[in-house]
Amino acid sequence: MKKHNFYAGPSILPQFTIGKTAEAVKDFSGTGLSIMEISHRSKEFIAVMDEAQALFKELLNIPDGYSVLFIGGGASTQFAMVPFNIMNKKAAYLNTGSWAKKAIKEAKYFGEVDVVASSEDKNFNYIPKGYKIPEDADYFHITTNNTIYGTEIREDINSPVPLVADMSSDIFSRPVDVSKYVIIYGGAQKNLAPAGVTFVIIKNDILGKVDRPIPTMLNYQTHIDKGSMFNTPPCLPVYSALQTLIWLKDNGGIEAMEKRNIEKAQLLYGEIDRNKLFVGTVEKEDRSIMNICFVMKEEYKHLEGEFFEFATSKGMVGIKGHRSVGGFRASTYNALPKESIEALIAAMQEFESIK
Ligand SMILES: *Cc1c(COP(=O)(O)O)cnc(C)c1O
C-alpha cells in the first residue's frame, strides 16, 4: 500500500533527493567511491558544498554580505550559538512554543532575556500580537513556524533591532525577505535533507561585536572563514540538501512551492472545518501551512484512537499529534504531494460517514 508520510521531522523528502542520494551512496559523481567514504577535501565534494551554498543563496534571493553555512549540532545548538556570538547584554524573544522556550533557556546563559510576549496562556495556539520590541536589545528572536503547535508567522516582520529566526520547519516554504534578518537558522531534517546538517544564513557584519571569548567551533566566524569546512561537515546530508535545492529549482522555485503549500493547507483546513468530527486547534489567522494540528471535538474525543487506527490502515503515517497538543498533526512539507492530502481527507470523510 502507498504510504502517506506526515511525519513532523525527520520527514518526507522529494523522491528525487532520495534517489540521487541512493546513487551517490553507491557511486558518488563517477568517482567509483561512496559519498560516505570520500574525503570532504576532494574536489568532487568541494563542488557539492559550493553548489549547495550557491543554490541556497539563489533560491532564497540572499543579498550580498550574507554567508550560508552547513554545520552540525542541529537547531538546538543554534539556541546557544546565537547569543554566544551576538548578545552583549540583553536580547528579546517571542515565546511561541517549546522550541522558543528552549532558545530562551539557552540565551539566559549569556545575559538578560526580555520575553516580549508569550502565547503559553492558551497552550501556544496563537501568535502574540501588539508586543513591543525593546530598542536596547541586541537582537529579537522569533520561531517562524511552531512545528509542535501548528502556528506560523508567515510575514517578515519589521524589527527595530536585528532580527533572528529559527526557520527549521518552514525554510523554503515561502519567499523570505532575508534582508530583514541577521541570522536565519534551522535543522535541515524538516524540509530539506536527512538529519545531521544545520543551515545558518548570517549577515557577516553582525559578528565581532561581543567581548567574550568564543570557542572555535561555536564561533560563526570560523565557519564563514572556512566555507563550512573548518572541520568535517556532514557530507551525506549536505549532498542530499543540494539535491532538494535542485529539485526545488526544477519545480518552479519557492514561489511555486508556496502556491502548492497554500493549496494543500487550504484543502486540509477546509475539511477540518467542515467535518463534524474534527476541529482545528489553532487560531485561524495564525494557522501554519507546514504543520496542521487538529483534534476530535469534545463529544467525539473517545474516537481518536479509532480514527488513528483507521487512518493508519489507509496508509497514513506520522499523523499522531505531539503529546503537548494531542489529537493529530499532519505535516505538509514541500515534498508532500497533494495526493497525500487528498488521501487523508478521504479517510476523514469515510470515517465521518460510518460514525
Ligand atoms: C525540530 C525543530 C528544532 C530542533 O531541531 P534539532 O535539529 O533537532 O536541534 C528547533 N526548532 C524548530 C522550530 C524545530 O521544528
The ligand as a Tripos MOL2 file, in Angstrom:
@<TRIPOS>MOLECULE
LIG
   15    15     1     0     0
SMALL
NO_CHARGES

@<TRIPOS>ATOM
      1 C1         12.8120   20.4180   15.0280 C.3       1 LIG1
      2 C2         12.9710   21.8070   15.4760 C.ar      1 LIG1
      3 C3         14.0680   22.2220   16.2580 C.ar      1 LIG1
      4 C4         15.1230   21.2530   16.7580 C.3       1 LIG1
      5 O1         15.9800   20.9050   15.7570 O.3       1 LIG1
      6 P1         17.2270   19.9410   16.0450 P.3       1 LIG1
      7 O2         17.9160   19.9620   14.7290 O.co2     1 LIG1
      8 O3         16.6600   18.6040   16.4060 O.co2     1 LIG1
      9 O4         18.0240   20.5150   17.1460 O.co2     1 LIG1
     10 C5         14.1680   23.5520   16.5900 C.ar      1 LIG1
     11 N1         13.2450   24.4470   16.1900 N.ar      1 LIG1
     12 C6         12.1750   24.0840   15.4570 C.ar      1 LIG1
     13 C7         11.1870   25.1190   15.0410 C.3       1 LIG1
     14 C8         12.0110   22.7580   15.0780 C.ar      1 LIG1
     15 O5         10.9470   22.4040   14.3420 O.3       1 LIG1
@<TRIPOS>BOND
     1     1     2 1
     2     2     3 ar
     3     2    14 ar
     4     3     4 1
     5     3    10 ar
     6     4     5 1
     7     5     6 1
     8     6     7 2
     9     6     8 1
    10     6     9 1
    11    10    11 ar
    12    11    12 ar
    13    12    13 1
    14    12    14 ar
    15    14    15 1
@<TRIPOS>SUBSTRUCTURE
     1 LIG1         1 GROUP 0 **** ****
